Amino acid sequence: MHFNRYIAHWAKHRPDAVALRCEGRSLNWKEIDLYSARVAACLLEQGVIPGDRVGILLENSLDWCLAFIGAFRAGAIAVPFNRMFGAFELEQIAGDADCMLAISCPAEIGKLGIDHPAEDRQAIHVYDMRADGQSPLPWSDILATERPFRDHRRSDDDGIAICYTSGTTGVPKGILLTHRSVDTMVQSLILTFGWTIGAERFVILAPLAFTGTCICVLCPLLATGGIGFIEKGVDPARALDLIVRERITYFPGVPALFERIASAPGFAEADISSIRTGNAGGAPVPRALLEKYLAKGVTIRQQYGTSEASGAITNPDFDLAVQCPESAGHPLPTFDLEIRDADGCVVAANEPGEIWIRGPQMMQGYWRKPEANAEAFDAEGWYRTGDLGRYDPDLGLFVLDRKKNMLISGGVNVYPAEVERAMARIEGVEEAVVFGMPSEKWGDEVVAIVHGPTLASGAALIPQVRELVGAYKTPRRILLSPDPLPRTASAKIRRQGLQELFLSLPDEEAVAG
């Protein structure tokens, strides 16, 4: 269903119910309908036609949400700009998306190559990218000005957003999602999580520009008519207080976010029992972290997904999440999932291979990249994820690693993510990344970089890792980094440059026997 219809529905049936709150401000459904219509009308006055792109470069706020909703109500495609990207990346993305307009503020718009000298650096404006941002329109005037507007009948196959990958190993690619693909994902999550329409209380801590936030949190909120509590940034103590005070029912995030909340003062005593769904994605969740929440009556469900699939592909039910927390669960109702070998043939149960998926919530394609689309999809619509996994008919999907991260050491396959999960269980290890160094003897020499301020030696970790994963998977050298590991704009460890970082660190000559 087109998301315009959800806005109209809740404005009619729950007009005075608060829909969004952020740092003392709130909007009810009637106000969301009113203000997003004014934004949409303004965009149309500026010449926007269906399919045009409108960029959003703002911090988390109610205005970010109004910009996103206003864009799709005007028939435009929203392009969320990640503020954690550098100016070079953002200019690349803006050029690739060919944005007609951008909604931003003087403090941020310079990252898109537009200079806007203004006294109030945080005042939001609409910038015309065709005119180098000249004569920007003040956001406050847009929201205050009545303009005639009515929602036109749109196709469910209209684009809703172009979300750009975080570029862990290369240039970000634009992923074109449609109203149909996102709504299919939302309906699957409603079935999977058993959400109660009009009653769920979402916390939004991660940047709204993330696919996992704007598509997998904000869009479900718009569809279910609940209430969302938005934070501008992550202050663990403040976030924990919010979860307790507002009786949050849905807490999504990456594992690092769950860890920060668990490390906040007062977590041990905090009553977080209102959380019915803790949903983690983006990286494997260490068992020790899962157990911290389980001890407080909260089950974290480890989801597997990609932006190309509108965010979510699999999810375990509550019993499975407790019984086997390493499992990413079974496919959502709308997805087909197969594990295939290098020749594209389906492998037997529990055999490793590449994860292939197919379903109506898949992206329409990579934006303006026909060659990448031809490489990613086969003739029957199956998408090659580039992820390796194995599927157990009873326990579901176990994600092993990215295909391009797999190492061949001494003729055997080593999956770095599997070793990283094991290392995360060792006391003192805060972060670990496993990768290969070129070796005439091994092909890929398995090595690791670990961050943990209390650790004295990387060499001392080697026997502990060997006990957990076996000798052939154990890094032959483990070096300690005094600094946290480099991360991408979506909080994933940046794998580019790891070999150079390894060579720059003090080497204890900690070679495993």
Backbone torsions as a table, in degrees:
resi	resn	phi	psi	omega
1	MET	NA	144.9	177.8
2	HIS	-69.8	135.9	-174.0
3	PHE	-68.6	-17.3	172.6
4	ASN	-53.0	-37.2	-174.4
5	ARG	-69.5	-32.3	178.0
6	TYR	-65.5	-42.4	-180.0
7	ILE	-60.6	-46.5	-179.9
8	ALA	-63.3	-39.0	-177.8
9	HIS	-63.6	-50.2	-176.0
10	TRP	-72.0	-31.3	176.1
11	ALA	-64.7	-30.7	179.6
12	LYS	-82.4	-41.9	-170.5
13	HIS	-99.1	-20.6	177.7
14	ARG	-137.8	52.0	-170.5
15	PRO	-58.7	-37.2	-174.3
16	ASP	-96.1	-1.7	179.2
17	ALA	-74.0	132.6	178.5
18	VAL	-67.0	130.5	-178.3
19	ALA	-105.2	-37.3	-176.3
20	LEU	-140.3	139.7	172.9
21	ARG	-132.4	143.1	176.8
22	CYS	-153.7	110.4	173.0
23	GLU	47.1	56.3	174.1
24	GLY	91.9	-14.2	176.6
25	ARG	-102.7	152.2	176.6
26	SER	-146.6	157.4	175.4
27	LEU	-132.7	133.5	171.4
28	ASN	-92.4	176.6	-174.8
29	TRP	-66.0	-34.0	177.6
30	LYS	-63.9	-40.9	-179.8
31	GLU	-70.4	-38.0	176.6
32	ILE	-60.6	-43.9	178.0
33	ASP	-61.1	-46.8	-176.9
34	LEU	-64.2	-53.8	-173.1
35	TYR	-72.5	-37.0	178.3
36	SER	-68.0	-31.2	175.5
37	ALA	-65.8	-38.3	177.9
38	ARG	-66.7	-38.5	176.1
39	VAL	-63.4	-47.1	-179.4
40	ALA	-59.9	-43.7	-180.0
41	ALA	-62.1	-40.1	178.4
42	CYS	-63.9	-43.0	179.7
43	LEU	-62.1	-40.1	178.3
44	LEU	-65.4	-38.4	177.5
45	GLU	-62.5	-30.0	179.8
46	GLN	-81.2	1.9	175.6
47	GLY	100.8	5.8	178.9
48	VAL	-64.0	133.1	173.3
49	ILE	-122.0	161.6	-177.8
50	PRO	-51.4	131.6	179.3
51	GLY	97.4	-15.0	175.3
52	ASP	-65.6	153.1	-178.8
53	ARG	-101.3	136.8	177.5
54	VAL	-124.3	117.1	-179.4
55	GLY	-82.0	149.8	176.7
56	ILE	-128.2	114.6	178.5
57	LEU	-126.1	84.9	-176.4
58	LEU	-142.7	159.7	171.1
59	GLU	-74.8	166.1	175.9
60	ASN	-55.1	128.3	-177.3
61	SER	-171.9	169.0	172.3
62	LEU	-63.3	-34.2	-178.9
63	ASP	-66.4	-34.9	175.5
64	TRP	-57.5	-46.2	-178.7
65	CYS	-63.9	-42.2	178.8
66	LEU	-64.6	-36.5	177.9
67	ALA	-64.2	-44.8	-179.7
68	PHE	-63.0	-48.2	-178.8
69	ILE	-67.1	-43.3	179.1
70	GLY	-60.6	-37.1	179.6
71	ALA	-63.3	-49.1	-176.9
72	PHE	-73.9	-24.8	175.6
73	ARG	-69.6	-27.0	176.6
74	ALA	-81.4	-3.7	-177.5
75	GLY	87.2	4.2	179.7
76	ALA	-84.2	168.7	175.8
77	ILE	-107.0	120.8	179.8
78	ALA	-75.3	141.4	174.6
79	VAL	-121.8	96.6	179.7
80	PRO	-71.8	122.8	177.5
81	PHE	-94.9	126.2	179.2
82	ASN	-78.2	116.7	-177.6
83	ARG	-65.2	-15.9	179.7
84	MET	-81.7	-12.6	173.8
85	PHE	-70.6	153.7	174.9
86	GLY	-79.8	169.8	-177.3
87	ALA	-60.3	-39.0	-179.1
88	PHE	-62.6	-46.0	179.6
89	GLU	-63.0	-42.9	-177.6
90	LEU	-66.2	-39.4	177.3
91	GLU	-64.8	-38.1	176.0
92	GLN	-59.3	-47.0	-177.4
93	ILE	-65.9	-44.4	-179.7
94	ALA	-61.0	-38.9	178.3
95	GLY	-69.4	-41.3	-179.5
96	ASP	-65.2	-42.7	180.0
97	ALA	-74.7	-19.5	-178.2
98	ASP	55.6	54.9	-177.6
99	CYS	-67.0	134.5	176.6
100	MET	-80.9	-43.2	179.8
101	LEU	-129.8	159.5	173.7
102	ALA	-136.9	138.6	177.5
103	ILE	-107.1	113.6	-173.2
104	SER	-158.1	-159.8	179.5
105	CYS	-143.2	163.7	-176.9
106	PRO	-56.1	-32.0	-178.7
107	ALA	-69.4	-21.6	-175.3
108	GLU	-112.9	-30.1	-168.3
109	ILE	-65.2	-21.0	176.8
110	GLY	-59.8	-26.1	178.5
111	LYS	-67.2	-16.8	176.6
112	LEU	-100.8	13.4	176.7
113	GLY	81.8	16.8	-179.6
114	ILE	-113.4	128.6	178.9
115	ASP	-97.7	123.3	179.0
116	HIS	-132.6	86.9	176.7
117	PRO	-66.7	123.8	-178.8
118	ALA	-154.1	148.0	-179.9
119	GLU	-65.7	-46.3	179.3
120	ASP	-92.8	102.2	-174.3
121	ARG	-72.6	-16.1	-177.3
122	GLN	-100.3	-3.8	-177.8
123	ALA	-68.0	124.9	-175.0
124	ILE	-78.5	142.0	177.6
125	HIS	-138.6	163.7	169.1
126	VAL	-104.2	121.9	-175.3
127	TYR	-107.1	136.6	176.8
128	ASP	-88.5	108.1	-176.4
129	MET	-70.2	-21.3	179.1
130	ARG	-73.5	-23.0	-177.0
131	ALA	-113.5	28.1	179.6
132	ASP	55.2	31.2	174.3
133	GLY	77.0	13.5	-179.4
134	GLN	-69.8	148.6	177.8
135	SER	51.5	56.4	179.8
136	PRO	-65.5	149.2	-178.0
137	LEU	-94.1	125.2	-179.9
138	PRO	-65.3	131.6	-179.5
139	TRP	-61.6	-39.7	-178.9
140	SER	-60.9	-37.2	177.4
141	ASP	-68.4	-38.1	-179.4
142	ILE	-62.2	-45.1	-177.9
143	LEU	-70.6	-26.6	-176.1
144	ALA	-89.4	-12.0	-172.8
145	THR	-99.7	123.9	176.0
146	GLU	-72.3	130.8	177.8
147	ARG	-135.7	140.5	177.2
148	PRO	-65.8	132.5	178.7
149	PHE	-157.8	139.8	168.3
150	ARG	-141.9	145.8	179.3
151	ASP	-68.8	126.2	176.2
152	HIS	-86.8	154.5	177.2
153	ARG	-66.4	122.2	-178.2
154	ARG	-116.3	162.8	175.6
155	SER	-85.8	143.0	175.9
156	ASP	-65.6	-15.1	179.1
157	ASP	-91.4	5.6	172.1
158	ASP	-63.3	147.4	174.2
159	GLY	-69.4	140.4	174.8
160	ILE	-106.9	-32.4	-177.9
161	ALA	-160.6	150.8	166.4
162	ILE	-112.8	111.7	-178.5
163	CYS	-103.8	131.8	-176.7
164	TYR	-97.9	137.2	178.8
165	THR	-64.2	160.1	-176.2
166	SER	-79.4	-8.8	175.2
167	GLY	66.3	49.8	-179.6
168	THR	-64.3	-28.7	-178.0
169	THR	-130.0	3.6	-177.8
170	GLY	-170.6	-164.1	-177.7
171	VAL	-72.0	135.1	178.9
172	PRO	-58.4	142.1	176.0
173	LYS	-111.7	143.0	178.1
174	GLY	-83.2	132.1	-178.7
175	ILE	-112.0	114.2	-176.9
176	LEU	-88.3	114.3	177.9
177	LEU	-107.1	145.8	-179.4
178	THR	-109.0	166.3	175.4
179	HIS	-58.7	-39.0	-179.2
180	ARG	-65.2	-46.2	-177.0
181	SER	-65.2	-42.0	-178.6
182	VAL	-70.1	-41.4	-179.6
183	ASP	-66.4	-35.1	175.9
184	THR	-61.1	-43.5	177.2
185	MET	-61.8	-43.9	-178.8
186	VAL	-60.9	-46.3	-179.2
187	GLN	-63.6	-35.1	176.6
188	SER	-65.1	-40.4	179.3
189	LEU	-67.5	-37.9	178.0
190	ILE	-59.2	-43.7	178.4
191	LEU	-67.0	-43.7	-174.9
192	THR	-68.6	-43.4	-176.1
193	PHE	-89.5	-13.8	-178.2
194	GLY	66.4	37.0	-179.4
195	TRP	-62.1	144.7	175.7
196	THR	-95.0	120.5	-177.4
197	ILE	-60.1	128.2	176.7
198	GLY	81.4	1.5	-173.9
199	ALA	-123.0	-10.0	-175.3
200	GLU	-77.5	148.4	-178.2
201	ARG	-123.6	104.7	-174.4
202	PHE	-94.1	142.7	169.4
203	VAL	-109.4	133.3	-177.9
204	ILE	-118.3	99.8	-177.1
205	LEU	-104.5	-35.3	-178.6
206	ALA	-76.9	159.8	179.4
207	PRO	-57.1	135.8	178.6
208	LEU	-63.8	-20.1	179.1
209	ALA	-71.4	-16.8	177.4
210	PHE	-68.9	140.7	174.1
211	THR	-56.5	-41.9	-178.6
212	GLY	-65.4	-13.6	178.9
213	THR	-103.0	-57.2	-175.6
214	CYS	-69.5	-35.1	-177.8
215	ILE	-90.0	-42.6	-173.3
216	CYS	-94.8	-5.9	177.8
217	VAL	-124.5	-56.1	-178.3
218	LEU	-63.5	-45.8	-178.6
219	CYS	-64.3	-43.0	173.5
220	PRO	-60.5	-34.7	177.0
221	LEU	-63.1	-44.2	179.2
222	LEU	-63.2	-33.7	-177.7
223	ALA	-78.9	-32.6	-173.9
224	THR	-96.0	-11.6	176.3
225	GLY	71.8	26.6	178.2
226	GLY	-85.3	-150.8	177.8
227	ILE	-131.4	138.0	179.8
228	GLY	-116.4	133.2	177.9
229	PHE	-106.9	112.7	-173.4
230	ILE	-100.9	132.5	173.1
231	GLU	-110.6	142.5	-179.8
232	LYS	-72.4	-28.7	178.2
233	GLY	-154.1	178.9	-177.2
234	VAL	-101.8	104.0	167.9
235	ASP	-107.0	106.1	-171.5
236	PRO	-53.9	-43.6	-178.6
237	ALA	-66.2	-42.1	179.4
238	ARG	-65.4	-42.2	-179.6
239	ALA	-64.5	-41.1	178.4
240	LEU	-62.6	-42.9	178.4
241	ASP	-61.5	-40.2	179.1
242	LEU	-63.0	-45.0	-179.6
243	ILE	-59.5	-43.1	-178.7
244	VAL	-71.0	-48.3	-173.6
245	ARG	-66.5	-41.3	-174.5
246	GLU	-95.4	4.3	177.1
247	ARG	52.1	56.0	-179.3
248	ILE	-60.8	137.7	178.8
249	THR	-105.7	-24.7	-178.2
250	TYR	-127.0	118.7	-176.8
251	PHE	-124.5	99.5	177.6
252	PRO	-101.1	155.4	176.0
253	GLY	170.6	174.7	173.4
254	VAL	-84.3	160.5	-178.6
255	PRO	-54.1	-37.5	-179.4
256	ALA	-61.5	-33.0	178.5
257	LEU	-69.7	-44.5	177.2
258	PHE	-60.5	-37.3	179.9
259	GLU	-66.9	-41.2	-179.6
260	ARG	-63.9	-40.0	178.4
261	ILE	-66.8	-40.9	-179.5
262	ALA	-66.2	-23.0	-179.9
263	SER	-92.3	-1.7	-178.4
264	ALA	-70.5	145.1	175.9
265	PRO	-57.2	134.5	177.7
266	GLY	91.2	-1.0	-178.4
267	PHE	-61.3	-39.7	-176.8
268	ALA	-59.9	-33.8	-176.8
269	GLU	-95.3	-13.8	-172.4
270	ALA	-68.1	139.7	175.9
271	ASP	-92.3	100.3	179.4
272	ILE	-111.1	23.3	-175.5
273	SER	-66.9	-12.4	178.1
274	SER	-68.8	-21.3	-177.6
275	ILE	-68.7	110.5	177.0
276	ARG	-91.0	-24.5	179.8
277	THR	-136.7	111.9	167.7
278	GLY	-103.2	120.8	-170.9
279	ASN	-124.6	114.7	-176.6
280	ALA	-111.7	140.1	177.3
281	GLY	-151.2	174.5	177.0
282	GLY	95.4	-24.6	-179.3
283	ALA	-168.2	159.4	177.3
284	PRO	-63.7	145.3	178.8
285	VAL	-97.3	121.7	178.2
286	PRO	-59.1	141.4	-178.6
287	ARG	-58.0	-38.6	-178.5
288	ALA	-60.4	-36.1	178.8
289	LEU	-70.7	-42.2	176.9
290	LEU	-57.5	-40.2	-176.8
291	GLU	-70.5	-30.2	176.6
292	LYS	-60.2	-42.9	-179.3
293	TYR	-77.2	-37.2	179.9
294	LEU	-61.2	-35.0	178.8
295	ALA	-64.8	-19.8	178.8
296	LYS	-103.5	13.9	176.6
297	GLY	81.8	15.5	-178.9
298	VAL	-115.7	123.9	178.3
299	THR	-96.9	122.1	174.8
300	ILE	-90.7	121.4	178.8
301	ARG	-94.4	122.9	-174.8
302	GLN	-88.7	104.7	-174.6
303	GLN	-91.0	145.8	170.2
304	TYR	-110.6	133.2	179.6
305	GLY	-164.0	170.4	174.7
306	THR	-140.9	155.6	176.3
307	SER	-61.2	-33.1	-178.9
308	GLU	-62.6	-22.0	-179.7
309	ALA	-105.6	27.9	-177.2
310	SER	61.2	20.8	169.9
311	GLY	108.3	-44.3	-171.2
312	ALA	-124.5	134.9	178.9
313	ILE	-121.6	-47.6	179.6
314	THR	-129.1	162.7	173.6
315	ASN	-163.8	134.6	178.7
316	PRO	-80.6	151.5	171.4
317	ASP	-75.8	173.4	-173.0
318	PHE	-62.0	-42.5	-178.4
319	ASP	-63.2	-43.6	-180.0
320	LEU	-66.8	-38.0	179.6
321	ALA	-61.3	-31.9	177.7
322	VAL	-82.6	-44.2	-176.9
323	GLN	-65.6	-42.5	-174.8
324	CYS	-141.6	79.1	-173.7
325	PRO	-64.2	-18.2	179.0
326	GLU	-75.0	-15.7	-179.2
327	SER	-76.7	140.5	173.6
328	ALA	-90.0	3.8	174.4
329	GLY	85.0	-167.2	-177.7
330	HIS	-99.0	160.5	-179.4
331	PRO	-59.9	148.1	172.0
332	LEU	-61.3	158.0	-172.8
333	PRO	-55.4	-25.8	-174.9
334	THR	-91.8	2.9	-173.1
335	PHE	-113.7	141.3	163.6
336	ASP	-98.8	139.7	-179.8
337	LEU	-137.9	132.9	176.5
338	GLU	-136.3	152.0	173.1
339	ILE	-106.7	123.8	-174.7
340	ARG	-126.0	155.9	178.1
341	ASP	-86.5	-174.0	-175.4
342	ALA	-64.4	-21.6	178.8
343	ASP	-91.4	2.2	179.7
344	GLY	84.2	14.6	179.4
345	CYS	-95.7	141.2	-179.9
346	VAL	-66.5	133.3	-179.5
347	VAL	-94.1	169.0	179.2
348	ALA	-71.8	162.5	178.1
349	ALA	-54.7	137.9	177.1
350	ASN	71.5	3.8	174.3
351	GLU	-87.9	140.7	-179.5
352	PRO	-74.9	151.6	176.5
353	GLY	-178.8	-172.7	179.6
354	GLU	-83.5	141.2	178.9
355	ILE	-82.6	122.0	175.1
356	TRP	-112.6	141.7	-178.4
357	ILE	-136.5	157.9	177.0
358	ARG	-154.0	139.4	178.6
359	GLY	170.2	166.8	-175.7
360	PRO	-71.1	-9.4	178.8
361	GLN	-95.1	10.6	176.0
362	MET	-69.4	153.3	175.9
363	MET	-58.0	157.5	172.3
364	GLN	-70.6	-26.4	177.1
365	GLY	152.8	172.1	172.8
366	TYR	-73.5	134.1	-174.1
367	TRP	-62.4	116.6	174.7
368	ARG	55.4	37.5	178.9
369	LYS	-133.8	72.2	-177.0
370	PRO	-60.5	-35.1	-179.6
371	GLU	-67.7	-39.8	178.1
372	ALA	-66.0	-36.5	178.1
373	ASN	-66.4	-41.8	179.7
374	ALA	-64.1	-33.9	179.1
375	GLU	-75.0	-33.7	-174.2
376	ALA	-81.3	-33.8	-175.0
377	PHE	-110.4	143.6	171.4
378	ASP	-93.4	-177.5	-174.2
379	ALA	-66.8	-21.1	-178.4
380	GLU	-98.8	11.1	176.2
381	GLY	86.0	8.2	176.5
382	TRP	-77.3	136.8	-178.4
383	TYR	-106.5	128.0	177.2
384	ARG	-84.7	112.5	-173.7
385	THR	-75.4	-24.1	-172.8
386	GLY	80.5	3.7	177.1
387	ASP	-102.8	146.1	177.0
388	LEU	-102.5	142.0	179.2
389	GLY	-161.9	177.6	171.6
390	ARG	-135.2	150.0	-175.9
391	TYR	-121.2	123.0	176.0
392	ASP	-101.8	124.7	-177.4
393	PRO	-56.1	-29.0	-179.0
394	ASP	-92.9	-42.3	-172.0
395	LEU	-98.3	-9.1	175.3
396	GLY	90.7	-154.6	-172.6
397	LEU	-89.3	133.8	171.7
398	PHE	-116.0	115.3	-178.3
399	VAL	-84.7	124.8	-177.0
400	LEU	-91.4	-51.2	-179.2
401	ASP	179.6	176.0	168.5
402	ARG	-71.5	141.1	-179.2
403	LYS	-57.0	-40.5	-177.2
404	LYS	-74.8	-12.0	177.7
405	ASN	-89.7	-15.9	-176.4
406	MET	-61.2	138.1	179.8
407	LEU	-107.6	147.7	170.8
408	ILE	-116.1	104.7	-174.3
409	SER	-117.5	115.4	-178.3
410	GLY	63.4	27.6	177.1
411	GLY	87.6	0.8	179.8
412	VAL	-119.0	152.9	-179.1
413	ASN	-81.5	134.5	175.0
414	VAL	-125.6	128.8	179.9
415	TYR	-102.5	106.9	-176.5
416	PRO	-52.2	-40.5	-177.1
417	ALA	-61.3	-35.3	178.5
418	GLU	-64.0	-42.9	179.7
419	VAL	-69.3	-38.6	178.7
420	GLU	-62.2	-40.1	178.0
421	ARG	-62.4	-39.8	179.0
422	ALA	-67.0	-42.2	-178.4
423	MET	-65.4	-30.3	179.7
424	ALA	-65.0	-16.7	180.0
425	ARG	-83.9	-10.5	-177.8
426	ILE	-82.0	132.6	-178.4
427	GLU	-59.0	132.2	178.0
428	GLY	95.7	-17.6	179.9
429	VAL	-83.1	112.6	178.5
430	GLU	-93.1	-36.7	177.9
431	GLU	-143.7	145.2	176.8
432	ALA	-146.9	139.0	174.3
433	VAL	-134.2	133.0	-177.2
434	VAL	-114.8	136.4	-178.5
435	PHE	-157.8	-174.6	-176.5
436	GLY	-114.5	147.3	169.9
437	MET	-115.6	140.2	-178.4
438	PRO	-58.4	136.8	-177.9
439	SER	-147.5	130.3	177.1
440	GLU	-65.5	-33.4	-176.7
441	LYS	-78.8	-45.0	-170.1
442	TRP	-103.0	-14.1	-169.7
443	GLY	82.7	-79.3	169.3
444	ASP	-109.8	117.0	171.9
445	GLU	-83.5	121.8	-178.6
446	VAL	-74.6	121.5	179.5
447	VAL	-133.7	169.7	-179.9
448	ALA	-147.9	150.7	169.0
449	ILE	-117.0	132.9	-176.6
450	VAL	-126.5	139.5	171.7
451	HIS	-115.3	129.2	178.0
452	GLY	-174.0	103.5	-173.7
453	PRO	-55.6	-25.3	-177.4
454	THR	-89.5	-5.3	-177.9
455	LEU	-79.4	138.9	-178.4
456	ALA	-97.8	-27.1	-172.0
457	SER	-155.3	137.3	173.1
458	GLY	-73.2	-34.2	-179.5
459	ALA	-59.6	-35.5	-177.6
460	ALA	-67.7	-18.3	-179.6
461	LEU	-80.8	-23.2	-172.2
462	ILE	-58.5	-49.8	178.5
463	PRO	-63.6	-31.1	178.5
464	GLN	-68.2	-40.0	178.1
465	VAL	-66.6	-40.2	-178.8
466	ARG	-59.4	-37.2	178.8
467	GLU	-65.6	-28.8	-175.5
468	LEU	-87.4	-35.9	-172.0
469	VAL	-123.8	-7.9	-177.0
470	GLY	94.6	160.2	-170.3
471	ALA	-65.9	-43.7	-171.1
472	TYR	-70.6	-20.4	178.2
473	LYS	-91.7	-12.4	-173.9
474	THR	-72.8	130.2	175.4
475	PRO	-55.6	134.4	179.2
476	ARG	-78.6	-22.9	173.6
477	ARG	-137.4	136.1	176.0
478	ILE	-127.6	119.9	179.5
479	LEU	-110.7	147.2	-179.4
480	LEU	-95.1	134.8	174.7
481	SER	-103.4	127.8	177.8
482	PRO	-70.4	-18.4	-177.3
483	ASP	-110.4	155.3	173.3
484	PRO	-56.4	151.1	-177.9
485	LEU	-69.5	146.1	-178.8
486	PRO	-65.1	140.5	-177.8
487	ARG	-128.3	157.8	176.6
488	THR	-80.7	178.3	179.5
489	ALA	-67.6	-13.3	176.6
490	SER	-108.7	23.1	170.6
491	ALA	74.0	11.3	174.8
492	LYS	-88.6	148.9	178.0
493	ILE	-62.7	129.5	-179.1
494	ARG	-79.5	118.1	-175.1
495	ARG	-86.9	-19.2	174.6
496	GLN	-64.5	133.4	175.3
497	GLY	85.2	5.4	-178.2
498	LEU	-67.2	-37.2	179.4
499	GLN	-64.2	-40.0	178.2
500	GLU	-66.2	-40.7	177.8
501	LEU	-62.5	-41.6	180.0
502	PHE	-59.6	-44.1	-178.3
503	LEU	-69.0	-21.6	-178.4
504	SER	-85.7	-12.6	-176.4
505	LEU	-89.1	151.6	176.4
506	PRO	-59.4	130.1	-178.1
507	ASP	-102.8	119.6	179.5
508	GLU	-82.8	4.1	-172.4
509	GLU	53.7	43.9	-179.4
510	ALA	-86.1	83.9	-177.7
511	VAL	-101.5	124.8	-180.0
512	ALA	-70.5	146.2	178.8
513	GLY	-82.2	NA	NA
